[in-house]
Amino acid sequence: MSDVQTQIDQLVKSNHIVLFMKGSASFPMCGFSGRAIQILKACGVEPKTVKTVNVLEDDGIRAGIKEYSNWPTVPQLYIKGEFIGGSDIMMEMYESGELQKTLSGQA
């Protein structure tokens, strides 16, 4: 595993909720990242409790996260070390109630 992959793996496994995004929770830099934060807020998640990783600050992580998850786009949400998906999947899961269950540990 490369250094970047190891760094991503440690972030994913050592934080309950990790969101790889463009920008930060308080200042998203794209609509999809903003939508991901809004979905988490709608689930009752306090943005301060989410470990956000701004992919715009590190090209290695920006490319590496896509390889790590085998998913081509950002944002990417991880809960308890498990890849959940991007903002579209988050929205589908939110609408079905599945995301709330996953976040509360009942899934």
N, CA, C and O atoms as a MOPAC input file, in Angstrom:
PM7 MOZYME 1SCF
protein

 N      0.85400 1    -1.18600 1     0.00000 1
 C      0.00000 1     0.00000 1     0.00000 1
 C      0.89800 1     1.24700 1     0.00000 1
 O      1.85700 1     1.32600 1     0.76700 1
 N      0.58300 1     2.20300 1    -0.85300 1
 C      1.37900 1     3.42900 1    -0.92800 1
 C      1.16800 1     4.27700 1     0.32500 1
 O      0.25000 1     4.02800 1     1.10700 1
 N      2.02300 1     5.27900 1     0.50600 1
 C      1.90200 1     6.17600 1     1.66100 1
 C      0.54000 1     6.86400 1     1.68000 1
 O     -0.08100 1     6.99700 1     2.73500 1
 N      0.07600 1     7.30300 1     0.49700 1
 C     -1.22100 1     7.98700 1     0.42300 1
 C     -2.33600 1     7.01300 1     0.78800 1
 O     -3.24400 1     7.37300 1     1.53900 1
 N     -2.28500 1     5.80000 1     0.27600 1
 C     -3.30400 1     4.79900 1     0.58200 1
 C     -3.30300 1     4.47300 1     2.08000 1
 O     -4.36300 1     4.30100 1     2.68100 1
 N     -2.12100 1     4.38900 1     2.67200 1
 C     -2.00400 1     4.13500 1     4.10700 1
 C     -2.60500 1     5.29100 1     4.89800 1
 O     -3.31800 1     5.07200 1     5.87700 1
 N     -2.32200 1     6.51700 1     4.47700 1
 C     -2.87000 1     7.70500 1     5.14100 1
 C     -4.40000 1     7.71200 1     5.05800 1
 O     -5.07400 1     7.98100 1     6.05200 1
 N     -4.94500 1     7.41600 1     3.87400 1
 C     -6.40500 1     7.37000 1     3.69400 1
 C     -6.99700 1     6.26600 1     4.56500 1
 O     -8.00900 1     6.47300 1     5.23400 1
 N     -6.37100 1     5.10100 1     4.55500 1
 C     -6.84800 1     3.96600 1     5.33500 1
 C     -6.89900 1     4.31200 1     6.82100 1
 O     -7.86000 1     3.95800 1     7.50400 1
 N     -5.88000 1     4.99700 1     7.32500 1
 C     -5.85500 1     5.39400 1     8.73300 1
 C     -6.96900 1     6.39500 1     9.04000 1
 O     -7.61600 1     6.29900 1    10.08300 1
 N     -7.19800 1     7.35500 1     8.14100 1
 C     -8.27800 1     8.32900 1     8.33700 1
 C     -9.63200 1     7.62700 1     8.40100 1
 O    -10.45000 1     7.90700 1     9.27800 1
 N     -9.85300 1     6.71300 1     7.46100 1
 C    -11.13200 1     6.00700 1     7.37100 1
 C    -11.36900 1     5.12800 1     8.59900 1
 O    -12.48400 1     5.06000 1     9.11600 1
 N    -10.32300 1     4.46400 1     9.05600 1
 C    -10.48700 1     3.50300 1    10.14300 1
 C    -10.41100 1     4.11800 1    11.54000 1
 O    -10.83500 1     3.48900 1    12.50900 1
 N     -9.88400 1     5.32700 1    11.65900 1
 C     -9.73600 1     5.92300 1    12.99100 1
 C    -10.77700 1     6.99900 1    13.29600 1
 O    -10.71400 1     7.63100 1    14.35100 1
 N    -11.72900 1     7.21800 1    12.39400 1
 C    -12.79900 1     8.19700 1    12.61800 1
 C    -14.14800 1     7.54300 1    12.36300 1
 O    -14.29900 1     6.76300 1    11.42300 1
 N    -15.12100 1     7.85900 1    13.19600 1
 C    -16.46100 1     7.27500 1    13.05600 1
 C    -17.09400 1     7.65900 1    11.71800 1
 O    -17.60800 1     6.80400 1    10.99700 1
 N    -17.05200 1     8.95100 1    11.39600 1
 C    -17.61500 1     9.44700 1    10.12800 1
 C    -16.53800 1    10.26700 1     9.43100 1
 O    -15.99300 1    11.20700 1    10.01000 1
 N    -16.23300 1     9.90900 1     8.18600 1
 C    -15.24700 1    10.64600 1     7.38800 1
 C    -15.90000 1    11.02800 1     6.07100 1
 O    -16.52600 1    10.19900 1     5.41000 1
 N    -15.74700 1    12.29500 1     5.69900 1
 C    -16.24500 1    12.76600 1     4.41400 1
 C    -15.09100 1    13.39200 1     3.64300 1
 O    -14.56300 1    14.43600 1     4.02500 1
 N    -14.71200 1    12.74200 1     2.56000 1
 C    -13.72700 1    13.30900 1     1.63900 1
 C    -14.52700 1    14.22100 1     0.72000 1
 O    -15.45200 1    13.77100 1     0.04400 1
 N    -14.17200 1    15.50100 1     0.69600 1
 C    -14.98500 1    16.48600 1    -0.01000 1
 C    -14.11400 1    17.60700 1    -0.55800 1
 O    -12.91700 1    17.68400 1    -0.28200 1
 N    -14.74300 1    18.46400 1    -1.33600 1
 C    -14.07400 1    19.67800 1    -1.80800 1
 C    -14.48400 1    20.78900 1    -0.85400 1
 O    -15.65900 1    21.14500 1    -0.76200 1
 N    -13.49800 1    21.33100 1    -0.14500 1
 C    -13.76300 1    22.37500 1     0.84300 1
 C    -13.89400 1    21.77300 1     2.22500 1
 O    -13.34000 1    20.71200 1     2.51300 1
 N    -14.64100 1    22.47000 1     3.08600 1
 C    -14.83900 1    22.02600 1     4.46200 1
 C    -16.33100 1    22.03700 1     4.78300 1
 O    -17.14300 1    22.51300 1     3.99000 1
 N    -16.68000 1    21.50900 1     5.94600 1
 C    -18.08800 1    21.48400 1     6.34000 1
 C    -18.66400 1    22.89300 1     6.40800 1
 O    -19.82100 1    23.11100 1     6.04900 1
 N    -17.86700 1    23.83900 1     6.86200 1
 C    -18.36600 1    25.21000 1     6.97800 1
 C    -18.25800 1    25.99000 1     5.67200 1
 O    -18.90300 1    27.02600 1     5.51100 1
 N    -17.43900 1    25.49300 1     4.73200 1
 C    -17.28800 1    26.18600 1     3.45400 1
 C    -17.07400 1    25.17400 1     2.31700 1
 O    -15.96800 1    25.04900 1     1.79100 1
 N    -18.14600 1    24.45300 1     1.94400 1
 C    -18.02200 1    23.50600 1     0.83900 1
 C    -17.66200 1    24.23300 1    -0.45500 1
 O    -18.14300 1    25.33900 1    -0.70300 1
 N    -16.81700 1    23.61200 1    -1.28000 1
 C    -16.33900 1    24.24000 1    -2.51900 1
 C    -17.01400 1    23.68500 1    -3.76800 1
 O    -16.62500 1    24.02700 1    -4.88400 1
 N    -18.02400 1    22.82900 1    -3.59200 1
 C    -18.81900 1    22.38100 1    -4.74200 1
 C    -20.20600 1    22.00200 1    -4.24100 1
 O    -20.39900 1    21.72100 1    -3.05800 1
 N    -21.14700 1    22.00000 1    -5.14000 1
 C    -22.53100 1    21.71300 1    -4.77800 1
 C    -22.73100 1    20.32800 1    -4.18700 1
 O    -23.51000 1    20.15600 1    -3.25000 1
 N    -22.03200 1    19.33900 1    -4.72800 1
 C    -22.19300 1    17.97500 1    -4.23500 1
 C    -21.66700 1    17.83200 1    -2.80900 1
 O    -22.26500 1    17.13900 1    -1.98500 1
 N    -20.54200 1    18.49400 1    -2.52400 1
 C    -19.99100 1    18.45700 1    -1.16900 1
 C    -20.92600 1    19.17500 1    -0.19600 1
 O    -21.13600 1    18.70800 1     0.92400 1
 N    -21.48300 1    20.30100 1    -0.61800 1
 C    -22.44200 1    21.02600 1     0.20500 1
 C    -23.67600 1    20.18600 1     0.48100 1
 O    -24.20400 1    20.17300 1     1.59300 1
 N    -24.12500 1    19.48500 1    -0.55300 1
 C    -25.29900 1    18.61900 1    -0.40700 1
 C    -25.00900 1    17.49000 1     0.59100 1
 O    -25.86600 1    17.15000 1     1.40700 1
 N    -23.80900 1    16.91500 1     0.52700 1
 C    -23.43700 1    15.83600 1     1.44500 1
 C    -23.50000 1    16.32200 1     2.89400 1
 O    -24.01500 1    15.61900 1     3.76400 1
 N    -22.97700 1    17.51800 1     3.15000 1
 C    -23.01800 1    18.08800 1     4.50400 1
 C    -24.46600 1    18.32000 1     4.93300 1
 O    -24.82500 1    18.01600 1     6.07100 1
 N    -25.29800 1    18.85000 1     4.04700 1
 C    -26.70200 1    19.10700 1     4.37400 1
 C    -27.44900 1    17.81100 1     4.69700 1
 O    -28.29100 1    17.78600 1     5.59400 1
 N    -27.14200 1    16.74400 1     3.97200 1
 C    -27.77600 1    15.44600 1     4.23800 1
 C    -27.38000 1    14.95000 1     5.62400 1
 O    -28.22300 1    14.46800 1     6.38100 1
 N    -26.10100 1    15.06800 1     5.95400 1
 C    -25.65000 1    14.64300 1     7.28700 1
 C    -26.33900 1    15.47200 1     8.37600 1
 O    -26.76500 1    14.93100 1     9.39600 1
 N    -26.44700 1    16.78700 1     8.15600 1
 C    -27.13500 1    17.65200 1     9.12600 1
 C    -28.59200 1    17.21600 1     9.28300 1
 O    -29.12100 1    17.18100 1    10.39400 1
 N    -29.24100 1    16.88100 1     8.15300 1
 C    -30.64000 1    16.45900 1     8.19100 1
 C    -30.81500 1    15.15400 1     8.97000 1
 O    -31.89500 1    14.86800 1     9.48800 1
 N    -29.75100 1    14.37800 1     9.04300 1
 C    -29.76200 1    13.12700 1     9.82000 1
 C    -29.45300 1    13.37300 1    11.29100 1
 O    -29.42700 1    12.43600 1    12.08800 1
 N    -29.21800 1    14.63200 1    11.65100 1
 C    -28.92600 1    14.97100 1    13.03600 1
 C    -27.45200 1    14.91100 1    13.39400 1
 O    -27.09300 1    14.95500 1    14.57100 1
 N    -26.60000 1    14.81000 1    12.38900 1
 C    -25.15600 1    14.75600 1    12.63200 1
 C    -24.61800 1    16.17200 1    12.73900 1
 O    -24.82800 1    16.99200 1    11.84500 1
 N    -23.93100 1    16.45600 1    13.82300 1
 C    -23.29400 1    17.75600 1    14.00600 1
 C    -22.05300 1    17.79500 1    13.12300 1
 O    -21.17700 1    16.94100 1    13.26200 1
 N    -21.95900 1    18.77600 1    12.20800 1
 C    -20.79900 1    18.81300 1    11.29200 1
 C    -19.44300 1    18.77000 1    11.99100 1
 O    -18.47400 1    18.26700 1    11.42400 1
 N    -19.36200 1    19.29200 1    13.21700 1
 C    -18.08400 1    19.27100 1    13.94700 1
 C    -17.64400 1    17.85400 1    14.28300 1
 O    -16.45800 1    17.61400 1    14.50800 1
 N    -18.58500 1    16.90700 1    14.32000 1
 C    -18.24700 1    15.52800 1    14.66500 1
 C    -17.79300 1    14.72300 1    13.45000 1
 O    -17.35000 1    13.58200 1    13.58600 1
 N    -17.90300 1    15.31700 1    12.26800 1
 C    -17.49800 1    14.64100 1    11.03100 1
 C    -16.05300 1    15.02000 1    10.71100 1
 O    -15.70100 1    16.19900 1    10.69600 1
 N    -15.23100 1    14.02400 1    10.46000 1
 C    -13.86300 1    14.28500 1    10.00000 1
 C    -13.97100 1    14.56100 1     8.50200 1
 O    -14.26000 1    13.66500 1     7.71000 1
 N    -13.73400 1    15.82000 1     8.13200 1
 C    -13.75900 1    16.15700 1     6.70800 1
 C    -12.32900 1    16.27200 1     6.19700 1
 O    -11.43600 1    16.75600 1     6.89400 1
 N    -12.13500 1    15.81700 1     4.97100 1
 C    -10.83200 1    15.88200 1     4.32800 1
 C    -11.02400 1    16.65100 1     3.02900 1
 O    -11.72800 1    16.20200 1     2.12400 1
 N    -10.38400 1    17.82000 1     2.95000 1
 C    -10.48400 1    18.66500 1     1.76500 1
 C     -9.51900 1    18.13300 1     0.70000 1
 O     -8.30400 1    18.29500 1     0.81600 1
 N    -10.06800 1    17.50100 1    -0.33000 1
 C     -9.22200 1    16.89800 1    -1.37500 1
 C     -8.53400 1    17.95400 1    -2.22900 1
 O     -7.57600 1    17.64800 1    -2.93800 1
 N     -9.01300 1    19.19700 1    -2.16900 1
 C     -8.39600 1    20.26400 1    -2.95700 1
 C     -7.04200 1    20.68500 1    -2.38900 1
 O     -6.25000 1    21.33200 1    -3.07400 1
 N     -6.78000 1    20.31400 1    -1.13200 1
 C     -5.52500 1    20.68900 1    -0.48800 1
 C     -4.40200 1    19.68900 1    -0.73700 1
 O     -3.24300 1    19.97400 1    -0.43300 1
 N     -4.72900 1    18.52300 1    -1.28600 1
 C     -3.71700 1    17.47900 1    -1.45900 1
 C     -4.04600 1    16.65100 1    -2.69500 1
 O     -4.97100 1    15.84000 1    -2.67700 1
 N     -3.28400 1    16.85800 1    -3.76800 1
 C     -3.53100 1    16.12900 1    -5.01600 1
 C     -3.37600 1    14.62100 1    -4.84100 1
 O     -4.06400 1    13.83600 1    -5.49400 1
 N     -2.46300 1    14.22600 1    -3.95000 1
 C     -2.27300 1    12.80200 1    -3.69300 1
 C     -3.52600 1    12.16000 1    -3.13200 1
 O     -3.92700 1    11.08000 1    -3.56600 1
 N     -4.14300 1    12.82500 1    -2.16700 1
 C     -5.38300 1    12.31100 1    -1.57500 1
 C     -6.52100 1    12.42300 1    -2.58400 1
 O     -7.36600 1    11.53200 1    -2.66400 1
 N     -6.54900 1    13.49700 1    -3.34400 1
 C     -7.62000 1    13.68000 1    -4.34100 1
 C     -7.64900 1    12.51300 1    -5.32100 1
 O     -8.72000 1    11.99500 1    -5.63500 1
 N     -6.49100 1    12.09800 1    -5.80300 1
 C     -6.41000 1    10.95400 1    -6.71700 1
 C     -6.50700 1     9.63800 1    -5.94100 1
 O     -7.15500 1     8.69100 1    -6.38500 1
 N     -5.86200 1     9.59500 1    -4.79300 1
 C     -5.78100 1     8.36300 1    -4.01800 1
 C     -7.10600 1     7.87300 1    -3.48000 1
 O     -7.32600 1     6.66500 1    -3.38900 1
 N     -8.00700 1     8.79700 1    -3.11400 1
 C     -9.29100 1     8.36400 1    -2.55500 1
 C    -10.13100 1     7.66200 1    -3.62100 1
 O    -10.88900 1     6.74300 1    -3.31200 1
 N     -9.99700 1     8.09100 1    -4.86000 1
 C    -10.74500 1     7.45300 1    -5.95100 1
 C    -10.25100 1     6.02700 1    -6.18000 1
 O    -11.02800 1     5.12600 1    -6.49800 1
 N     -8.95700 1     5.84600 1    -6.01300 1
 C     -8.36000 1     4.51500 1    -6.13700 1
 C     -8.72600 1     3.65700 1    -4.91900 1
 O     -9.05300 1     2.47800 1    -5.05700 1
 N     -8.66600 1     4.25400 1    -3.74300 1
 C     -8.94400 1     3.54300 1    -2.48500 1
 C    -10.34500 1     2.92200 1    -2.51000 1
 O    -10.53400 1     1.76600 1    -2.13100 1
 N    -11.31500 1     3.71200 1    -2.96400 1
 C    -12.71100 1     3.26600 1    -2.93900 1
 C    -13.16100 1     2.63300 1    -4.24900 1
 O    -14.21600 1     2.00200 1    -4.31500 1
 N    -12.34900 1     2.80700 1    -5.29400 1
 C    -12.74800 1     2.40800 1    -6.64300 1
 C    -14.04300 1     3.13600 1    -7.03500 1
 O    -14.94100 1     2.56300 1    -7.65100 1
 N    -14.10400 1     4.40700 1    -6.65900 1
 C    -15.26700 1     5.26600 1    -6.92200 1
 C    -14.72500 1     6.54200 1    -7.56700 1
 O    -13.80200 1     7.15000 1    -7.02300 1
 N    -15.27300 1     6.96800 1    -8.71600 1
 C    -14.62900 1     8.02600 1    -9.49900 1
 C    -14.82600 1     9.46700 1    -9.04300 1
 O    -14.16700 1    10.36900 1    -9.55900 1
 N    -15.71900 1     9.69800 1    -8.08800 1
 C    -16.04800 1    11.08500 1    -7.75500 1
 C    -15.91900 1    11.37200 1    -6.25900 1
 O    -15.84400 1    10.46400 1    -5.43000 1
 N    -15.89700 1    12.65500 1    -5.95000 1
 C    -15.88900 1    13.17800 1    -4.58600 1
 C    -17.11600 1    14.06900 1    -4.49400 1
 O    -17.40000 1    14.78000 1    -5.45800 1
 N    -17.85500 1    14.07700 1    -3.40100 1
 C    -17.52400 1    13.57400 1    -2.07300 1
 C    -17.68300 1    12.05200 1    -1.94600 1
 O    -18.34100 1    11.38500 1    -2.74500 1
 N    -17.03700 1    11.55500 1    -0.88900 1
 C    -17.14200 1    10.14800 1    -0.51900 1
 C    -17.32400 1    10.06800 1     0.99100 1
 O    -16.55700 1    10.65000 1     1.75800 1
 N    -18.35400 1     9.33700 1     1.40000 1
 C    -18.66800 1     9.19700 1     2.81900 1
 C    -18.28500 1     7.80500 1     3.30700 1
 O    -18.56100 1     6.79900 1     2.65400 1
 N    -17.63900 1     7.77500 1     4.48000 1
 C    -17.30000 1     6.53000 1     5.15600 1
 C    -17.88100 1     6.58700 1     6.56300 1
 O    -17.74000 1     7.59200 1     7.25900 1
 N    -18.53100 1     5.51400 1     6.97700 1
 C    -19.05900 1     5.40500 1     8.32800 1
 C    -18.49800 1     4.12800 1     8.93400 1
 O    -18.67300 1     3.04200 1     8.38200 1
 N    -17.82400 1     4.26100 1    10.06900 1
 C    -17.19400 1     3.12600 1    10.75500 1
 C    -16.31900 1     2.30700 1     9.80300 1
 O    -16.34800 1     1.07700 1     9.82400 1
 N    -15.54400 1     3.00000 1     8.97300 1
 C    -14.61200 1     2.32800 1     8.07800 1
 C    -15.21600 1     1.76800 1     6.81300 1
 O    -14.50000 1     1.21800 1     5.97600 1
 N    -16.54000 1     1.89900 1     6.65500 1
 C    -17.21900 1     1.34500 1     5.48700 1
 C    -17.55300 1     2.45100 1     4.48700 1
 O    -18.08600 1     3.49600 1     4.85900 1
 N    -17.23300 1     2.21000 1     3.21200 1
 C    -17.56200 1     3.17000 1     2.16100 1
 C    -19.06100 1     3.15900 1     1.93400 1
 O    -19.64900 1     2.10600 1     1.68600 1
 N    -19.67800 1     4.32700 1     2.01900 1
 C    -21.12100 1     4.46300 1     1.81500 1
 C    -21.41300 1     4.89900 1     0.38600 1
 O    -22.24000 1     4.28600 1    -0.28900 1
 N    -20.74600 1     5.95400 1    -0.08400 1
 C    -20.96300 1     6.43900 1    -1.44700 1
 C    -20.85600 1     7.94400 1    -1.51100 1
 O    -20.39000 1     8.59800 1    -0.57800 1
 N    -21.29900 1     8.48200 1    -2.63800 1
 C    -21.28400 1     9.91400 1    -2.87000 1
 C    -22.60600 1    10.55400 1    -2.49600 1
 O    -23.44800 1     9.92000 1    -1.85900 1
 N    -22.79400 1    11.80600 1    -2.88600 1
 C    -23.98100 1    12.54600 1    -2.44800 1
 C    -25.28100 1    11.96200 1    -3.00100 1
 O    -26.30800 1    12.02100 1    -2.32500 1
 N    -25.26300 1    11.39800 1    -4.21700 1
 C    -26.48700 1    10.79800 1    -4.76900 1
 C    -26.91500 1     9.58100 1    -3.95800 1
 O    -28.09300 1     9.41700 1    -3.64100 1
 N    -25.95400 1     8.73600 1    -3.62900 1
 C    -26.26300 1     7.55300 1    -2.82100 1
 C    -26.67600 1     7.97800 1    -1.42000 1
 O    -27.59700 1     7.40100 1    -0.84100 1
 N    -26.00300 1     8.98200 1    -0.87200 1
 C    -26.38700 1     9.49100 1     0.44600 1
 C    -27.83900 1     9.96600 1     0.43700 1
 O    -28.58200 1     9.70600 1     1.38400 1
 N    -28.24900 1    10.66300 1    -0.63300 1
 C    -29.61700 1    11.16800 1    -0.72800 1
 C    -30.61800 1    10.01300 1    -0.81100 1
 O    -31.65000 1    10.03400 1    -0.14100 1
 N    -30.31100 1     9.00700 1    -1.63500 1
 C    -31.19900 1     7.84200 1    -1.74400 1
 C    -31.33800 1     7.14800 1    -0.38900 1
 O    -32.43700 1     6.77500 1     0.01900 1
 N    -30.20900 1     6.98100 1     0.30200 1
 C    -30.24000 1     6.31600 1     1.60900 1
 C    -30.97900 1     7.16400 1     2.63900 1
 O    -31.68700 1     6.62600 1     3.49100 1
 N    -30.81900 1     8.48500 1     2.56800 1
 C    -31.52300 1     9.38600 1     3.48400 1
 C    -33.03200 1     9.27600 1     3.26800 1
 O    -33.80000 1     9.15800 1     4.22200 1
 N    -33.44200 1     9.31600 1     2.00300 1
 C    -34.87200 1     9.27600 1     1.68100 1
 C    -35.52300 1     7.96200 1     2.11400 1
 O    -36.70600 1     7.93700 1     2.45400 1
 N    -34.75600 1     6.87500 1     2.10200 1
 C    -35.30400 1     5.57300 1     2.50100 1
 C    -35.18100 1     5.32900 1     4.01200 1
 O    -35.75400 1     4.37500 1     4.53700 1
 N    -34.42700 1     6.19900 1     4.70800 1
 C    -34.20900 1     6.03000 1     6.13800 1
 C    -32.98900 1     5.16800 1     6.45800 1
 O    -32.62200 1     5.01700 1     7.62300 1
 N    -32.36800 1     4.60800 1     5.43400 1
 C    -31.22300 1     3.71700 1     5.63300 1
 C    -29.99900 1     4.45500 1     6.18100 1
 O    -29.26300 1     3.91000 1     7.00400 1
 N    -29.77900 1     5.69500 1     5.72700 1
 C    -28.60800 1     6.44200 1     6.19000 1
 C    -28.71500 1     6.74500 1     7.68500 1
 O    -27.72800 1     6.64200 1     8.41300 1
 N    -29.90300 1     7.11400 1     8.13500 1
 C    -30.09900 1     7.40100 1     9.55300 1
 C    -29.80200 1     6.15100 1    10.39000 1
 O    -29.18000 1     6.24700 1    11.44800 1
 N    -30.24200 1     4.99300 1     9.92300 1
 C    -29.98300 1     3.72600 1    10.63600 1
 C    -28.49300 1     3.41400 1    10.66200 1
 O    -27.95500 1     2.99000 1    11.68500 1
 N    -27.83200 1     3.62700 1     9.52700 1
 C    -26.39700 1     3.36600 1     9.44900 1
 C    -25.63600 1     4.28100 1    10.40000 1
 O    -24.72200 1     3.83800 1    11.09600 1
 N    -26.01000 1     5.54800 1    10.43000 1
 C    -25.34400 1     6.51200 1    11.30900 1
 C    -25.56200 1     6.19500 1    12.78600 1
 O    -24.68000 1     6.43000 1    13.61200 1
 N    -26.72900 1     5.66800 1    13.11400 1
 C    -27.02400 1     5.35700 1    14.52100 1
 C    -26.52800 1     3.97400 1    14.92000 1
 O    -26.63000 1     3.57600 1    16.08100 1
 N    -25.98700 1     3.24400 1    13.94200 1
 C    -25.43900 1     1.92600 1    14.23700 1
 C    -26.48200 1     0.82500 1    14.26400 1
 O    -26.22800 1    -0.25700 1    14.79200 1
 N    -27.65300 1     1.08800 1    13.70200 1
 C    -28.73700 1     0.08900 1    13.72500 1
 C    -28.84900 1    -0.68100 1    12.41200 1
 O    -29.69700 1    -1.56500 1    12.28400 1
 N    -28.00300 1    -0.35600 1    11.43900 1
 C    -28.12600 1    -1.02900 1    10.13700 1
 C    -27.46500 1    -2.38700 1    10.17500 1
 O    -27.46600 1    -3.10200 1     9.17200 1

